[in-house]
């Protein structure tokens, strides 16, 4: 009986440590703010967006499928960003629609060169 308790405790510790390891592997995305959606409290981020496309109509740009990494990002303080700002986002999960949907755990506004 004592052996079973020890085995159970070891198993639980292993499972909990595995969860911690998973959480430390946060995913990242980097891109440019294409649109700020105040009503839904989110921003549209496009990786490798060329400056000329900042002026392009957002819906037309999305429908063109020119960019593979396009994300609606919530969990951001919208007042800190403007269209054209570069951002790096850390997140846990991603809804793989197009555009993708994710909630930022952490984010950093990158200096524009």
ABEGO torsion letter per residue (X at the ends): XAAAAAAAAAAAAAAAAAAAAAAABBBBBBBBBABBBAAAGBBBBBBGBBAAAAABBAAAAAAAGABABBBBBBGBBAAABBBGBBBBBBBABBBABOBBBBBBABBBBBBBX
